[in-house]
Amino acid sequence: MSFKLPNLPYPYNALEPHIDARTMEIHHSKHHNAYTDNLNKAIAGKPEDSMSIEDICKNISKYSPAIRNNGGGYFNHCMFWEIMSPNGGGAPIGALADAINAAFGSFETMKEQFAAAGATRFGSGWAWLCKTNEGLKICSTANQDNPLMDISDCKGTPILCLDVWEHAYYLNYQNRRPDYISAFWNVVNWDEVARRFA
Protein backbone atom coordinates (compact mmCIF):
# COMPACT_ATOMS: atom_id res chain seq x y z
CA MET A 1 0.00 0.00 0.00
CA SER A 2 1.45 3.31 -1.10
CA PHE A 3 -0.31 5.67 1.29
CA LYS A 4 -0.66 5.47 5.04
CA LEU A 5 -2.96 7.33 7.39
CA PRO A 6 -0.64 9.79 9.16
CA ASN A 7 -0.70 10.02 12.92
CA LEU A 8 -2.04 13.32 14.21
CA PRO A 9 0.73 15.59 15.55
CA TYR A 10 -1.35 16.10 18.75
CA PRO A 11 -4.03 14.21 20.75
CA TYR A 12 -7.65 14.25 19.58
CA ASN A 13 -8.64 16.62 22.40
CA ALA A 14 -5.73 19.04 21.87
CA LEU A 15 -7.71 21.59 19.82
CA GLU A 16 -10.56 21.93 22.32
CA PRO A 17 -12.66 23.98 22.86
CA HIS A 18 -12.36 25.17 19.25
CA ILE A 19 -12.57 21.72 17.65
CA ASP A 20 -13.89 18.96 19.90
CA ALA A 21 -12.17 15.63 20.51
CA ARG A 22 -15.04 13.48 19.18
CA THR A 23 -15.10 15.38 15.87
CA MET A 24 -11.32 15.04 15.55
CA GLU A 25 -11.44 11.32 16.32
CA ILE A 26 -14.20 10.57 13.79
CA HIS A 27 -12.70 12.92 11.19
CA HIS A 28 -9.25 11.34 11.39
CA SER A 29 -9.90 7.68 12.23
CA LYS A 30 -13.01 7.24 10.06
CA HIS A 31 -13.15 9.85 7.25
CA HIS A 32 -9.43 10.30 6.53
CA ASN A 33 -8.85 6.59 7.04
CA ALA A 34 -11.55 5.78 4.47
CA TYR A 35 -10.00 8.16 1.90
CA THR A 36 -6.64 6.47 2.50
CA ASP A 37 -8.00 2.93 2.12
CA ASN A 38 -10.09 3.79 -0.95
CA LEU A 39 -7.18 5.61 -2.62
CA ASN A 40 -4.96 2.56 -2.11
CA LYS A 41 -7.65 0.32 -3.62
CA ALA A 42 -8.08 2.67 -6.61
CA ILE A 43 -4.35 2.75 -7.45
CA ALA A 44 -3.48 -0.89 -6.65
CA GLY A 45 -1.43 -2.42 -9.45
CA LYS A 46 -1.32 0.84 -11.43
CA PRO A 47 1.59 3.22 -12.12
CA GLU A 48 0.07 5.73 -9.68
CA ASP A 49 0.94 3.25 -6.91
CA SER A 50 4.53 4.54 -6.98
CA MET A 51 3.73 8.27 -7.43
CA SER A 52 3.60 11.00 -4.81
CA ILE A 53 0.17 12.30 -3.84
CA GLU A 54 1.21 15.74 -5.18
CA ASP A 55 2.01 14.29 -8.62
CA ILE A 56 -1.27 12.39 -8.66
CA CYS A 57 -3.16 15.61 -7.87
CA LYS A 58 -1.27 17.62 -10.52
CA ASN A 59 -2.35 15.12 -13.21
CA ILE A 60 -5.77 14.28 -11.79
CA SER A 61 -7.60 14.74 -15.12
CA LYS A 62 -5.96 11.50 -16.29
CA TYR A 63 -7.42 9.43 -13.47
CA SER A 64 -10.72 7.92 -12.37
CA PRO A 65 -13.26 9.69 -10.14
CA ALA A 66 -12.24 7.30 -7.35
CA ILE A 67 -8.63 8.50 -7.53
CA ARG A 68 -9.73 12.14 -7.79
CA ASN A 69 -12.08 12.00 -4.80
CA ASN A 70 -9.97 9.82 -2.53
CA GLY A 71 -6.62 11.27 -3.60
CA GLY A 72 -7.92 14.75 -2.92
CA GLY A 73 -9.36 13.64 0.39
CA TYR A 74 -6.04 12.07 1.35
CA PHE A 75 -3.90 15.09 0.42
CA ASN A 76 -6.28 17.72 1.83
CA HIS A 77 -6.60 16.08 5.23
CA CYS A 78 -2.85 15.39 5.56
CA MET A 79 -2.32 19.12 5.13
CA PHE A 80 -5.26 20.12 7.35
CA TRP A 81 -3.92 18.31 10.43
CA GLU A 82 -0.49 19.90 10.02
CA ILE A 83 -1.67 23.49 9.69
CA MET A 84 -3.45 23.27 13.05
CA SER A 85 -1.85 23.19 16.49
CA PRO A 86 -2.91 23.41 20.13
CA ASN A 87 -0.38 26.27 20.30
CA GLY A 88 -1.86 27.96 17.24
CA GLY A 89 -3.63 31.23 16.74
CA GLY A 90 -2.27 34.72 16.75
CA ALA A 91 -0.96 36.20 13.53
CA PRO A 92 1.73 35.37 10.99
CA ILE A 93 5.07 37.20 11.07
CA GLY A 94 7.98 37.84 8.73
CA ALA A 95 7.83 37.15 5.00
CA LEU A 96 4.40 35.51 5.21
CA ALA A 97 2.92 38.53 7.00
CA ASP A 98 4.48 40.81 4.38
CA ALA A 99 3.01 38.73 1.55
CA ILE A 100 -0.45 38.78 3.18
CA ASN A 101 -0.29 42.55 3.57
CA ALA A 102 0.84 42.95 -0.04
CA ALA A 103 -1.96 40.77 -1.39
CA PHE A 104 -4.88 41.77 0.84
CA GLY A 105 -3.92 45.04 2.53
CA SER A 106 -4.03 43.54 6.03
CA PHE A 107 -4.23 40.29 7.95
CA GLU A 108 -7.79 41.14 9.02
CA THR A 109 -8.88 41.56 5.39
CA MET A 110 -7.28 38.23 4.49
CA LYS A 111 -9.16 36.54 7.34
CA GLU A 112 -12.45 38.08 6.18
CA GLN A 113 -11.95 36.94 2.58
CA PHE A 114 -10.84 33.45 3.66
CA ALA A 115 -13.86 33.13 5.98
CA ALA A 116 -16.15 34.23 3.15
CA ALA A 117 -14.63 31.62 0.81
CA GLY A 118 -15.41 28.92 3.36
CA ALA A 119 -18.82 30.20 4.40
CA THR A 120 -20.11 30.64 0.84
CA ARG A 121 -18.84 27.30 -0.52
CA PHE A 122 -22.14 25.60 -1.39
CA GLY A 123 -22.34 22.07 -0.03
CA SER A 124 -19.06 20.36 0.80
CA GLY A 125 -15.58 21.64 0.07
CA TRP A 126 -12.53 23.55 1.21
CA ALA A 127 -11.22 27.12 1.55
CA TRP A 128 -7.61 27.78 0.53
CA LEU A 129 -4.85 30.35 0.81
CA CYS A 130 -2.48 29.72 -2.10
CA LYS A 131 0.89 30.92 -3.26
CA THR A 132 0.88 31.84 -6.96
CA ASN A 133 3.22 33.67 -9.33
CA GLU A 134 1.04 36.74 -8.82
CA GLY A 135 1.22 36.57 -5.03
CA LEU A 136 -1.14 35.06 -2.47
CA LYS A 137 -4.75 34.37 -3.33
CA ILE A 138 -7.83 32.92 -1.67
CA CYS A 139 -10.27 30.52 -3.27
CA SER A 140 -12.44 27.51 -2.55
CA THR A 141 -12.96 24.12 -4.15
CA ALA A 142 -15.85 21.67 -4.13
CA ASN A 143 -15.79 18.22 -2.58
CA GLN A 144 -12.18 16.97 -2.19
CA ASP A 145 -10.66 18.97 -5.04
CA ASN A 146 -7.64 21.17 -4.30
CA PRO A 147 -5.55 23.89 -6.00
CA LEU A 148 -2.84 21.43 -7.11
CA MET A 149 -5.29 19.68 -9.42
CA ASP A 150 -5.05 20.40 -13.14
CA ILE A 151 -8.88 20.51 -13.34
CA SER A 152 -9.23 23.14 -10.60
CA ASP A 153 -10.48 26.70 -11.29
CA CYS A 154 -8.49 27.61 -8.19
CA LYS A 155 -4.80 26.97 -8.98
CA GLY A 156 -1.73 27.52 -6.85
CA THR A 157 0.38 25.97 -4.11
CA PRO A 158 -1.84 25.62 -1.04
CA ILE A 159 -0.34 26.91 2.20
CA LEU A 160 -3.48 27.15 4.39
CA CYS A 161 -6.68 25.13 4.14
CA LEU A 162 -9.96 24.73 5.96
CA ASP A 163 -12.28 21.75 5.64
CA VAL A 164 -15.88 22.98 5.40
CA TRP A 165 -17.51 19.58 4.94
CA GLU A 166 -20.18 19.13 7.61
CA HIS A 167 -18.27 16.18 9.10
CA ALA A 168 -15.54 18.68 10.10
CA TYR A 169 -17.80 20.67 12.43
CA TYR A 170 -21.38 19.41 12.71
CA LEU A 171 -21.16 17.67 16.12
CA ASN A 172 -20.15 20.90 17.83
CA TYR A 173 -21.39 23.68 15.55
CA GLN A 174 -24.38 22.07 13.77
CA ASN A 175 -25.37 24.45 10.93
CA ARG A 176 -23.24 27.34 12.25
CA ARG A 177 -20.40 27.05 9.76
CA PRO A 178 -19.33 30.72 10.28
CA ASP A 179 -18.82 30.03 14.01
CA TYR A 180 -16.59 27.06 13.17
CA ILE A 181 -14.59 29.19 10.72
CA SER A 182 -14.18 31.88 13.36
CA ALA A 183 -12.94 29.31 15.91
CA PHE A 184 -10.46 27.90 13.38
CA TRP A 185 -8.25 31.00 13.65
CA ASN A 186 -7.48 30.01 17.26
CA VAL A 187 -5.71 26.83 16.14
CA VAL A 188 -3.91 27.88 12.94
CA ASN A 189 -0.25 26.84 13.07
CA TRP A 190 1.32 29.90 11.44
CA ASP A 191 4.81 28.38 11.71
CA GLU A 192 3.71 25.52 9.45
CA VAL A 193 1.90 27.88 7.05
CA ALA A 194 5.09 29.99 6.86
CA ARG A 195 7.16 26.85 6.18
CA ARG A 196 4.88 25.95 3.29
CA PHE A 197 5.00 29.55 2.02
CA ALA A 198 8.82 29.50 2.06
N, C-alpha and C positions, 0 to 999 in steps of 0.2 A: 504494500500500500504506500503510495507516494506521500499522501498528506496525513498529518496527525493533528488531532485536536490539541491546541496548545494549552498548557496550564495557565490559569489566571495569575497575573503577577501580584495578587493580593487575595485575601479571603473573600468569600461571597458577601460577608456583611460589612466589608471595609468601606463601602461607599455610602453607607447609611448616614443620615436619614434621607439623602438625596435620591439614591437608588437602593431599594430594599433588597435584603439578602435572598428572599424567595424568588424575586424576579431575576436576580443575577444567576441563581442556581439553575432555574428552568432555562433561562436564555442561553447559558453556556453549556450545561450538561445535556440538554434536550435539543434545542434549536441548532446551535452551532455544531453539536455532535452529529445531528442528522445531515446538515449540509456537508460535513466532512465525509461521512459514510457514503452518501449518495454521489458525491464528486468522485470518490475512489471507485465506486461501481461504474460510473459513466466513462471513466478513462481507462479502466482495466484492459490490458492487452493492446492499448493504442499508443501511438507516439507521445501523446500528451502526458502519459504516465511518467515520463522522465523530464518534463518541462517544469519550470517555475510557475507559480500561480500568477505572477506578474505577466509572464510571456503568454500564458493561456488567455488572460484578460485582454491583452493588447491585440490578440488575433481572434477574439471571441466570435466574430462573424463567420468563421470557418467551422464552428462547432455546433453541436446539438443544443436544443433548449435545456436539456438536463445539465450539460456542462456549463452553459451560461448562467442558469439560476443557482446551481450549487457551487460553482466556481466563484461567482460573485459573492454568494453568501459566506463562503469560506474566507475569501480575502477581506471582505468588509468587516467581518467580526474579529478577525485576527488584529486588524488595525484598531478597531473600536476599543478593545480591552486595553491596548497599550497607550492610547491617548487619554485614558482616565487614570486617576490615582487618588488614594485617600488623602494625600498631601497636595491635592490639586487646587485649582481656583486661582484667584488673583488675576494678574495681567501678564502678558508676554513682555520680554525686555529685549534689548539689543537689536540685532539685524531684523529679527522677526517683527518686533514692535515698529521699527522704521518702515518695513515693507507694508504693514497693515495701515499705518498712517498715510503712506504714499498712495495706497490703493483706495482707501475708504475715507480718509480725512481724520478719522479717530478710531480708537478701539471700540468705543461705545457704538459708533455707526456700524462698524463691522459686526458687532454682536446683534444689533437690530436686524441687519440684512440677513445674517445667518439664521436667526430665529424665524424670520419671515419665510425663508426658504424651507425650513422644516415644518412650520405651522401650515403653510399653504400647499404642501405636497399632498395631492389628493390620493387617498388610499395609503398603500404601504410604500416605503422608500427610505431615502437617506438625504441628509443635507451635507454639503461638502465645502471646505475651504481648500482651494487648489493653487498650486504654483504653476504659472504659465509663462511663456516668453514675454507676455505683455504685463506681467506682474501678477499679484494675487487676485483671484476671483472666487465668487460664491455661486453655487448652483445646487440643484437637487436632481436626483435620479429616481426612477420608479423601481419598485421591487428590489432585486439584489444587483442591479446594474451599478457601475461605478465609473469615474472619469478616466480610468485607464482603458476602458473598452473602446474598440474601434467603431462601435455602433452608437456610442453615447453622443448626445447633443452637448453634453457638459464634459469638455475634455481638459485634461491637465494632470499634474501629479498631486494626488490628494495628500494633504498634511493634517487635516482635521476632519472628522466625520461624526455624524450623529444619526443613530438608528431611530427612525420614526415609525417603524412597524409597531402595531399595538402590543405585540408580545414584549416589547422593550419597556413598556411603562404601564400597561393597563391594570395590573394588580394594585398598584399604589395610586395612580393618577386617573384611572378610568378614562373618561373622554376628555380630560383636561390636558391635551398635548402641550399647549403653551406653558403650563405650570411645570411639566417635565423638562421642557427645553430650558426654562429659566433655572431650574435646579441643576441642570447639566453643567452650567458655568462654574459651579462650586467644586467640580471634580476634574476639570480639564487639566491634564498634565502638560503644561506649557513647555517644560524641558523636552519632552518627547516630540511635541509639535515643532519646536525649534530645531531639533535634530533632523527631523524629516525635511524641514525647510532648507536646512544647510546642505 
